[in-house]
C-alpha cells in the first residue's frame, strides 16, 4: 500500500474499523495498485469515531472519491452506516475478527441492509474482490480502467492455461 494522496486524486477510499483489519484490507489496496487506480486508506470506526465516520462519508464525493470499500469485523456497522451517509457505491468487506462469531456476524451485518441503503458485499476477508469490483464500477465509465481490468483477466487466464499445460506435460504433481 504505497500510494499516497500526493500522487493522484484518490478515486477509491479504503476504510476499516480498526488497524487489525489492515492485513485483510491490504488485498483491496494491492489490486488497485496493480490496476494503477489511485486510492486512499484510513481507519474510520463507526463505534469509536462516529463523527469521523460522518465527516468521511459526507465529504467523500466532494474530495473526488467514486467508490468506498469499507471493511469491518464483529458487529460490522461501518459499511452500512457509510452507505447511509453517501450516495457513492459502498462495497462491504466482512472481516473475520477476534471478536466475531466465525465471521458470520460481520457477513450478516453487512449483507442484510434495509431497502434503500444497499451495500455490495463480498466474501469474508474478500478485500481483493472488493478492489476488483471497485475497478469494475470505475471501468464502466473509464476506458483506461476497463482496459487494465481486461489485461488483468487475460493475465489470470494465461496463468491457468500455463498450469494446464504443465499438468499435461507432467511438470505438476498432485500432492
JOQUI-V204050 format. One record per residue. N is the residue number from 1. RES is the residue in one small letter. PHI is phi in whole degrees, 0 to 359 (none if undefined). OMEGA is omega in whole degrees, -180 to 180 (* if undefined). D_LAST is the distance of its C-alpha to the last C-alpha in Angstrom with 1 decimal. Layout:
BEGIN
n->N res->RES phi->PHI omega->OMEGA d_last->D_LAST
n->N res->RES phi->PHI omega->OMEGA d_last->D_LAST
END
This chain:
BEGIN
n->1 res->x phi->none omega->-174 d_last->34.1
n->2 res->x phi->256 omega->-179 d_last->36.7
n->3 res->x phi->288 omega->177 d_last->39.0
n->4 res->x phi->236 omega->-178 d_last->42.4
n->5 res->x phi->301 omega->-177 d_last->45.4
n->6 res->x phi->289 omega->-174 d_last->47.3
n->7 res->x phi->293 omega->-179 d_last->45.0
n->8 res->x phi->207 omega->173 d_last->45.6
n->9 res->x phi->292 omega->-178 d_last->46.8
n->10 res->x phi->297 omega->174 d_last->43.8
n->11 res->x phi->260 omega->-179 d_last->43.0
n->12 res->x phi->237 omega->173 d_last->40.4
n->13 res->x phi->257 omega->176 d_last->40.9
n->14 res->x phi->251 omega->-179 d_last->37.9
n->15 res->x phi->235 omega->179 d_last->39.1
n->16 res->x phi->210 omega->-176 d_last->37.7
n->17 res->x phi->286 omega->180 d_last->39.3
n->18 res->x phi->202 omega->-178 d_last->38.4
n->19 res->x phi->296 omega->178 d_last->36.8
n->20 res->x phi->293 omega->178 d_last->33.9
n->21 res->x phi->277 omega->-173 d_last->32.9
n->22 res->x phi->300 omega->180 d_last->32.7
n->23 res->x phi->302 omega->179 d_last->29.0
n->24 res->x phi->289 omega->-174 d_last->28.2
n->25 res->x phi->290 omega->176 d_last->31.1
n->26 res->x phi->300 omega->178 d_last->30.1
n->27 res->x phi->300 omega->178 d_last->27.7
n->28 res->x phi->293 omega->180 d_last->30.8
n->29 res->x phi->297 omega->-178 d_last->32.6
n->30 res->x phi->300 omega->-178 d_last->29.7
n->31 res->x phi->289 omega->177 d_last->29.6
n->32 res->x phi->296 omega->177 d_last->33.4
n->33 res->x phi->296 omega->178 d_last->33.6
n->34 res->x phi->300 omega->-179 d_last->31.3
n->35 res->x phi->272 omega->178 d_last->33.6
n->36 res->x phi->61 omega->178 d_last->36.6
n->37 res->x phi->256 omega->-179 d_last->38.1
n->38 res->x phi->294 omega->-178 d_last->40.4
n->39 res->x phi->215 omega->172 d_last->39.7
n->40 res->x phi->231 omega->-180 d_last->40.9
n->41 res->x phi->229 omega->176 d_last->39.2
n->42 res->x phi->205 omega->178 d_last->41.1
n->43 res->x phi->256 omega->-179 d_last->41.2
n->44 res->x phi->220 omega->-178 d_last->43.4
n->45 res->x phi->267 omega->178 d_last->43.5
n->46 res->x phi->297 omega->-175 d_last->45.1
n->47 res->x phi->265 omega->-175 d_last->46.2
n->48 res->x phi->267 omega->179 d_last->47.0
n->49 res->x phi->225 omega->-176 d_last->48.4
n->50 res->x phi->298 omega->179 d_last->49.7
n->51 res->x phi->291 omega->176 d_last->52.4
n->52 res->x phi->297 omega->178 d_last->49.9
n->53 res->x phi->299 omega->179 d_last->47.7
n->54 res->x phi->301 omega->-180 d_last->50.9
n->55 res->x phi->296 omega->-180 d_last->51.9
n->56 res->x phi->297 omega->-177 d_last->48.5
n->57 res->x phi->296 omega->-178 d_last->48.2
n->58 res->x phi->290 omega->-179 d_last->51.8
n->59 res->x phi->263 omega->-174 d_last->51.8
n->60 res->x phi->301 omega->-179 d_last->48.5
n->61 res->x phi->297 omega->-178 d_last->50.0
n->62 res->x phi->299 omega->-179 d_last->52.9
n->63 res->x phi->272 omega->172 d_last->50.8
n->64 res->x phi->102 omega->178 d_last->48.9
n->65 res->x phi->293 omega->179 d_last->45.7
n->66 res->x phi->245 omega->-179 d_last->44.5
n->67 res->x phi->213 omega->175 d_last->41.6
n->68 res->x phi->240 omega->172 d_last->40.6
n->69 res->x phi->253 omega->-176 d_last->37.1
n->70 res->x phi->238 omega->179 d_last->37.6
n->71 res->x phi->254 omega->180 d_last->35.0
n->72 res->x phi->203 omega->176 d_last->35.9
n->73 res->x phi->248 omega->179 d_last->34.5
n->74 res->x phi->60 omega->-179 d_last->36.3
n->75 res->x phi->295 omega->170 d_last->39.4
n->76 res->x phi->53 omega->180 d_last->38.4
n->77 res->x phi->278 omega->-173 d_last->41.9
n->78 res->x phi->305 omega->-178 d_last->41.7
n->79 res->x phi->302 omega->-179 d_last->40.4
n->80 res->x phi->292 omega->179 d_last->42.9
n->81 res->x phi->293 omega->178 d_last->45.8
n->82 res->x phi->296 omega->179 d_last->45.3
n->83 res->x phi->298 omega->179 d_last->45.1
n->84 res->x phi->288 omega->-174 d_last->48.4
n->85 res->x phi->252 omega->-180 d_last->50.0
n->86 res->x phi->219 omega->174 d_last->49.1
n->87 res->x phi->264 omega->176 d_last->49.0
n->88 res->x phi->290 omega->174 d_last->46.0
n->89 res->x phi->295 omega->178 d_last->42.7
n->90 res->x phi->241 omega->177 d_last->40.6
n->91 res->x phi->250 omega->-179 d_last->36.9
n->92 res->x phi->266 omega->176 d_last->35.7
n->93 res->x phi->244 omega->174 d_last->32.5
n->94 res->x phi->291 omega->-177 d_last->32.0
n->95 res->x phi->247 omega->176 d_last->30.6
n->96 res->x phi->283 omega->-176 d_last->29.0
n->97 res->x phi->251 omega->-178 d_last->31.4
n->98 res->x phi->295 omega->-179 d_last->32.3
n->99 res->x phi->257 omega->-178 d_last->35.1
n->100 res->x phi->265 omega->177 d_last->33.4
n->101 res->x phi->265 omega->-178 d_last->32.7
n->102 res->x phi->58 omega->178 d_last->28.9
n->103 res->x phi->90 omega->-177 d_last->30.0
n->104 res->x phi->296 omega->179 d_last->31.8
n->105 res->x phi->298 omega->179 d_last->35.2
n->106 res->x phi->293 omega->180 d_last->34.4
n->107 res->x phi->303 omega->-176 d_last->33.0
n->108 res->x phi->292 omega->179 d_last->36.0
n->109 res->x phi->297 omega->-178 d_last->38.6
n->110 res->x phi->276 omega->-175 d_last->37.6
n->111 res->x phi->287 omega->-172 d_last->37.0
n->112 res->x phi->269 omega->179 d_last->40.1
n->113 res->x phi->278 omega->179 d_last->42.8
n->114 res->x phi->289 omega->178 d_last->46.3
n->115 res->x phi->305 omega->179 d_last->47.6
n->116 res->x phi->100 omega->180 d_last->48.9
n->117 res->x phi->228 omega->-177 d_last->46.5
n->118 res->x phi->283 omega->170 d_last->43.1
n->119 res->x phi->228 omega->174 d_last->40.1
n->120 res->x phi->291 omega->-174 d_last->37.1
n->121 res->x phi->237 omega->177 d_last->34.1
n->122 res->x phi->255 omega->-178 d_last->30.5
n->123 res->x phi->295 omega->175 d_last->27.5
n->124 res->x phi->306 omega->-178 d_last->27.3
n->125 res->x phi->62 omega->-175 d_last->26.7
n->126 res->x phi->270 omega->-177 d_last->26.7
n->127 res->x phi->296 omega->178 d_last->28.9
n->128 res->x phi->299 omega->178 d_last->27.2
n->129 res->x phi->295 omega->176 d_last->28.1
n->130 res->x phi->297 omega->177 d_last->31.5
n->131 res->x phi->296 omega->178 d_last->32.0
n->132 res->x phi->294 omega->178 d_last->31.1
n->133 res->x phi->297 omega->176 d_last->33.4
n->134 res->x phi->300 omega->178 d_last->36.1
n->135 res->x phi->296 omega->178 d_last->35.7
n->136 res->x phi->295 omega->177 d_last->36.0
n->137 res->x phi->298 omega->179 d_last->39.2
n->138 res->x phi->296 omega->-178 d_last->40.6
n->139 res->x phi->293 omega->178 d_last->39.5
n->140 res->x phi->293 omega->178 d_last->41.6
n->141 res->x phi->230 omega->-177 d_last->44.7
n->142 res->x phi->228 omega->-175 d_last->43.4
n->143 res->x phi->296 omega->179 d_last->42.5
n->144 res->x phi->295 omega->178 d_last->41.1
n->145 res->x phi->293 omega->178 d_last->38.6
n->146 res->x phi->300 omega->178 d_last->37.8
n->147 res->x phi->296 omega->179 d_last->37.1
n->148 res->x phi->296 omega->177 d_last->34.8
n->149 res->x phi->295 omega->179 d_last->32.8
n->150 res->x phi->298 omega->178 d_last->32.7
n->151 res->x phi->297 omega->178 d_last->31.5
n->152 res->x phi->300 omega->179 d_last->28.7
n->153 res->x phi->297 omega->178 d_last->27.6
n->154 res->x phi->297 omega->178 d_last->27.8
n->155 res->x phi->298 omega->178 d_last->25.6
n->156 res->x phi->297 omega->180 d_last->22.9
n->157 res->x phi->298 omega->-179 d_last->23.2
n->158 res->x phi->297 omega->178 d_last->23.0
n->159 res->x phi->296 omega->178 d_last->19.8
n->160 res->x phi->296 omega->-178 d_last->18.2
n->161 res->x phi->294 omega->174 d_last->19.8
n->162 res->x phi->297 omega->178 d_last->18.6
n->163 res->x phi->295 omega->177 d_last->15.0
n->164 res->x phi->300 omega->-179 d_last->16.0
n->165 res->x phi->294 omega->178 d_last->17.7
n->166 res->x phi->298 omega->178 d_last->14.9
n->167 res->x phi->295 omega->179 d_last->12.6
n->168 res->x phi->299 omega->-179 d_last->15.7
n->169 res->x phi->281 omega->-178 d_last->16.3
n->170 res->x phi->87 omega->179 d_last->12.9
n->171 res->x phi->281 omega->177 d_last->12.7
n->172 res->x phi->247 omega->-180 d_last->9.4
n->173 res->x phi->244 omega->175 d_last->6.2
n->174 res->x phi->274 omega->-179 d_last->3.8
n->175 res->x phi->281 omega->* d_last->0.0
END
